[in-house]
């Protein structure tokens, strides 16, 4: 799980500035959290504004011919996310190893099996439009957000999640709803599904704000002052 979380960050770091690669996290109905996916900012299919996304289920657009979804606990691509042709051709793609997987091995495997370069080429026009609105500061904030959230989850040996996943309930739970609302409000999130990541008690928003044990922290200012991601997490 640690290597997968780190690999996600490294891929975002590598491709966000140039192509707008973004992370989203989701739960599979009946199986809970533990799933993640990639999209480009210029052509989002997973966001609060998308009518194809359920709160705890799978967006319809995830089920397409490009498998840009995977697990946080297993280096493989879900068979349900592949086209029928791909399923027949290769079954479920999985990285098998008898040894401890190295992070760079996971990065290379995901990059190849997900077909990221081909995906970027297919969304060339959308990416070009995104570049017209791109700012260096926003990109660096986003990359730092993913790094901090991943480090926080790894530190606790927990899954990287969103507040919606952490405080999800199949039953009406006004207490959970209020906790989520407080997180969204305090962090001033514009998009509740794709702006905030972390683990219980430590939430990081792409606008540079964090909520650490219910205290709002401007982690971007700390970073600008010269602190590393690990130093920020330790404060």
DARA-V619461 format. One record per residue. N is the residue number from 1. SS is DSSP state (A for helix, B for strand, O for the rest). PHI is phi in whole degrees, -180 to 180 (999 if undefined). D_LAST is the distance of its C-alpha to the last C-alpha in Angstrom with 1 decimal. Layout:
n=N ss=SS phi=PHI d_last=D_LAST
n=N ss=SS phi=PHI d_last=D_LAST
This chain:
n=1 ss=O phi=999 d_last=24.6
n=2 ss=A phi=-60 d_last=21.9
n=3 ss=A phi=-66 d_last=24.3
n=4 ss=A phi=-67 d_last=25.3
n=5 ss=A phi=-61 d_last=21.8
n=6 ss=A phi=-66 d_last=21.2
n=7 ss=A phi=-63 d_last=24.7
n=8 ss=A phi=-59 d_last=24.2
n=9 ss=A phi=-60 d_last=21.3
n=10 ss=A phi=-64 d_last=23.5
n=11 ss=A phi=-71 d_last=26.4
n=12 ss=A phi=-63 d_last=24.6
n=13 ss=A phi=-61 d_last=23.4
n=14 ss=A phi=-73 d_last=27.0
n=15 ss=A phi=-116 d_last=28.8
n=16 ss=A phi=-69 d_last=26.9
n=17 ss=A phi=-62 d_last=27.5
n=18 ss=A phi=-90 d_last=31.2
n=19 ss=A phi=-120 d_last=32.2
n=20 ss=O phi=76 d_last=29.6
n=21 ss=B phi=-64 d_last=28.9
n=22 ss=B phi=-126 d_last=26.8
n=23 ss=B phi=-100 d_last=25.5
n=24 ss=B phi=-136 d_last=26.6
n=25 ss=B phi=-119 d_last=26.2
n=26 ss=B phi=-152 d_last=28.9
n=27 ss=B phi=-111 d_last=30.6
n=28 ss=B phi=-93 d_last=34.2
n=29 ss=O phi=-49 d_last=36.3
n=30 ss=O phi=93 d_last=37.0
n=31 ss=O phi=-118 d_last=34.6
n=32 ss=B phi=80 d_last=31.2
n=33 ss=B phi=-73 d_last=28.1
n=34 ss=B phi=118 d_last=27.6
n=35 ss=B phi=-116 d_last=29.3
n=36 ss=B phi=-144 d_last=28.1
n=37 ss=B phi=-152 d_last=29.9
n=38 ss=B phi=-116 d_last=30.1
n=39 ss=B phi=-150 d_last=31.8
n=40 ss=B phi=-104 d_last=32.1
n=41 ss=A phi=-60 d_last=30.9
n=42 ss=A phi=-79 d_last=34.4
n=43 ss=A phi=-149 d_last=36.0
n=44 ss=O phi=-75 d_last=33.8
n=45 ss=O phi=-112 d_last=35.4
n=46 ss=O phi=-123 d_last=32.3
n=47 ss=O phi=-167 d_last=30.9
n=48 ss=O phi=-66 d_last=31.2
n=49 ss=O phi=-89 d_last=34.3
n=50 ss=O phi=-88 d_last=36.1
n=51 ss=O phi=-80 d_last=38.9
n=52 ss=O phi=-96 d_last=39.0
n=53 ss=O phi=-109 d_last=35.7
n=54 ss=O phi=-90 d_last=35.6
n=55 ss=O phi=-64 d_last=32.5
n=56 ss=O phi=-128 d_last=32.5
n=57 ss=O phi=-110 d_last=35.2
n=58 ss=O phi=-106 d_last=36.1
n=59 ss=O phi=-66 d_last=36.9
n=60 ss=A phi=-59 d_last=40.4
n=61 ss=A phi=-70 d_last=39.5
n=62 ss=A phi=-67 d_last=37.5
n=63 ss=O phi=-86 d_last=41.0
n=64 ss=O phi=-133 d_last=42.3
n=65 ss=O phi=-77 d_last=43.6
n=66 ss=O phi=-111 d_last=40.3
n=67 ss=O phi=-85 d_last=38.0
n=68 ss=O phi=-109 d_last=34.5
n=69 ss=B phi=-127 d_last=33.1
n=70 ss=B phi=-157 d_last=32.0
n=71 ss=B phi=-109 d_last=30.2
n=72 ss=O phi=-85 d_last=26.7
n=73 ss=O phi=-117 d_last=28.3
n=74 ss=O phi=-153 d_last=31.4
n=75 ss=O phi=-85 d_last=32.3
n=76 ss=B phi=-159 d_last=35.2
n=77 ss=O phi=-110 d_last=36.5
n=78 ss=O phi=-59 d_last=37.8
n=79 ss=A phi=-63 d_last=41.6
n=80 ss=A phi=-69 d_last=41.7
n=81 ss=A phi=-91 d_last=39.9
n=82 ss=O phi=-95 d_last=42.6
n=83 ss=O phi=-68 d_last=45.9
n=84 ss=A phi=-61 d_last=49.0
n=85 ss=A phi=-62 d_last=50.1
n=86 ss=A phi=-69 d_last=46.9
n=87 ss=A phi=-62 d_last=47.0
n=88 ss=A phi=-68 d_last=50.6
n=89 ss=A phi=-75 d_last=50.0
n=90 ss=A phi=-138 d_last=47.0
n=91 ss=O phi=67 d_last=46.0
n=92 ss=O phi=-90 d_last=42.3
n=93 ss=O phi=-64 d_last=40.4
n=94 ss=B phi=-147 d_last=38.2
n=95 ss=O phi=-91 d_last=36.7
n=96 ss=O phi=-96 d_last=38.2
n=97 ss=O phi=-158 d_last=37.2
n=98 ss=O phi=-85 d_last=38.1
n=99 ss=O phi=-114 d_last=35.1
n=100 ss=O phi=-60 d_last=31.3
n=101 ss=O phi=-72 d_last=30.7
n=102 ss=O phi=-86 d_last=29.0
n=103 ss=A phi=-59 d_last=26.7
n=104 ss=A phi=-65 d_last=29.0
n=105 ss=A phi=-67 d_last=31.9
n=106 ss=A phi=-65 d_last=30.3
n=107 ss=A phi=-59 d_last=29.5
n=108 ss=A phi=-63 d_last=33.1
n=109 ss=A phi=-66 d_last=34.6
n=110 ss=A phi=-63 d_last=32.9
n=111 ss=A phi=-59 d_last=33.7
n=112 ss=A phi=-75 d_last=37.3
n=113 ss=A phi=-68 d_last=38.0
n=114 ss=O phi=-79 d_last=36.4
n=115 ss=O phi=63 d_last=38.4
n=116 ss=A phi=-61 d_last=35.7
n=117 ss=A phi=-63 d_last=37.8
n=118 ss=A phi=-62 d_last=40.8
n=119 ss=A phi=-62 d_last=38.7
n=120 ss=A phi=-63 d_last=37.5
n=121 ss=A phi=-63 d_last=41.1
n=122 ss=A phi=-70 d_last=42.3
n=123 ss=O phi=-112 d_last=39.9
n=124 ss=A phi=-57 d_last=40.6
n=125 ss=A phi=-64 d_last=41.7
n=126 ss=A phi=-65 d_last=38.7
n=127 ss=A phi=-66 d_last=36.3
n=128 ss=A phi=-63 d_last=38.3
n=129 ss=A phi=-65 d_last=38.0
n=130 ss=A phi=-62 d_last=34.2
n=131 ss=A phi=-61 d_last=34.1
n=132 ss=O phi=-71 d_last=35.8
n=133 ss=O phi=-109 d_last=32.9
n=134 ss=O phi=-67 d_last=30.1
n=135 ss=O phi=-127 d_last=27.7
n=136 ss=A phi=-61 d_last=25.5
n=137 ss=A phi=-63 d_last=22.5
n=138 ss=A phi=-62 d_last=22.9
n=139 ss=A phi=-65 d_last=23.3
n=140 ss=A phi=-67 d_last=20.3
n=141 ss=A phi=-62 d_last=18.1
n=142 ss=A phi=-65 d_last=19.8
n=143 ss=A phi=-62 d_last=19.4
n=144 ss=A phi=-66 d_last=15.6
n=145 ss=A phi=-59 d_last=15.6
n=146 ss=A phi=-65 d_last=17.6
n=147 ss=A phi=-63 d_last=15.6
n=148 ss=A phi=-63 d_last=12.2
n=149 ss=A phi=-62 d_last=14.4
n=150 ss=A phi=-65 d_last=16.2
n=151 ss=A phi=-64 d_last=13.5
n=152 ss=A phi=-64 d_last=12.1
n=153 ss=A phi=-67 d_last=15.8
n=154 ss=A phi=-65 d_last=16.6
n=155 ss=A phi=-59 d_last=14.0
n=156 ss=O phi=-98 d_last=15.8
n=157 ss=O phi=55 d_last=19.1
n=158 ss=O phi=-123 d_last=19.9
n=159 ss=O phi=-72 d_last=21.6
n=160 ss=O phi=-73 d_last=20.1
n=161 ss=B phi=-140 d_last=21.4
n=162 ss=O phi=-102 d_last=21.7
n=163 ss=A phi=-58 d_last=21.5
n=164 ss=A phi=-62 d_last=25.3
n=165 ss=A phi=-77 d_last=25.5
n=166 ss=A phi=-62 d_last=23.0
n=167 ss=O phi=-113 d_last=25.0
n=168 ss=O phi=-83 d_last=28.3
n=169 ss=O phi=-152 d_last=31.5
n=170 ss=O phi=-76 d_last=35.1
n=171 ss=O phi=-116 d_last=36.1
n=172 ss=O phi=-61 d_last=35.5
n=173 ss=O phi=-143 d_last=32.3
n=174 ss=A phi=-66 d_last=31.5
n=175 ss=A phi=-66 d_last=28.4
n=176 ss=A phi=-63 d_last=26.9
n=177 ss=A phi=-61 d_last=28.2
n=178 ss=A phi=-69 d_last=26.5
n=179 ss=A phi=-61 d_last=23.1
n=180 ss=A phi=-61 d_last=23.5
n=181 ss=A phi=-62 d_last=24.8
n=182 ss=A phi=-63 d_last=21.9
n=183 ss=A phi=-63 d_last=19.5
n=184 ss=A phi=-61 d_last=21.9
n=185 ss=A phi=-70 d_last=22.4
n=186 ss=A phi=-65 d_last=18.9
n=187 ss=A phi=-92 d_last=18.0
n=188 ss=O phi=55 d_last=21.5
n=189 ss=O phi=-69 d_last=22.4
n=190 ss=O phi=-83 d_last=25.8
n=191 ss=O phi=-129 d_last=26.6
n=192 ss=O phi=-70 d_last=25.4
n=193 ss=O phi=-91 d_last=26.5
n=194 ss=O phi=-129 d_last=24.9
n=195 ss=O phi=-98 d_last=22.0
n=196 ss=B phi=-119 d_last=19.4
n=197 ss=B phi=-138 d_last=18.2
n=198 ss=B phi=154 d_last=15.9
n=199 ss=B phi=-149 d_last=16.3
n=200 ss=O phi=-53 d_last=16.7
n=201 ss=O phi=92 d_last=13.8
n=202 ss=B phi=-138 d_last=11.8
n=203 ss=B phi=-121 d_last=14.0
n=204 ss=B phi=-127 d_last=14.0
n=205 ss=B phi=-111 d_last=16.9
n=206 ss=O phi=-65 d_last=18.8
n=207 ss=O phi=-87 d_last=18.9
n=208 ss=O phi=101 d_last=15.3
n=209 ss=B phi=-104 d_last=13.9
n=210 ss=B phi=-131 d_last=11.8
n=211 ss=B phi=-118 d_last=12.2
n=212 ss=B phi=-110 d_last=9.5
n=213 ss=O phi=49 d_last=11.5
n=214 ss=O phi=71 d_last=13.8
n=215 ss=B phi=-114 d_last=11.7
n=216 ss=B phi=-78 d_last=12.3
n=217 ss=B phi=-127 d_last=9.7
n=218 ss=B phi=-91 d_last=11.5
n=219 ss=A phi=-71 d_last=9.9
n=220 ss=A phi=-68 d_last=13.2
n=221 ss=A phi=-62 d_last=13.0
n=222 ss=A phi=-64 d_last=9.8
n=223 ss=A phi=-67 d_last=11.9
n=224 ss=A phi=-62 d_last=15.0
n=225 ss=O phi=-73 d_last=13.6
n=226 ss=O phi=116 d_last=13.4
n=227 ss=O phi=-77 d_last=10.0
n=228 ss=O phi=-81 d_last=10.9
n=229 ss=A phi=-59 d_last=10.2
n=230 ss=A phi=-67 d_last=8.9
n=231 ss=A phi=-69 d_last=6.5
n=232 ss=A phi=-63 d_last=5.4
n=233 ss=A phi=-65 d_last=5.6
n=234 ss=A phi=-81 d_last=3.8
n=235 ss=O phi=-80 d_last=0.0
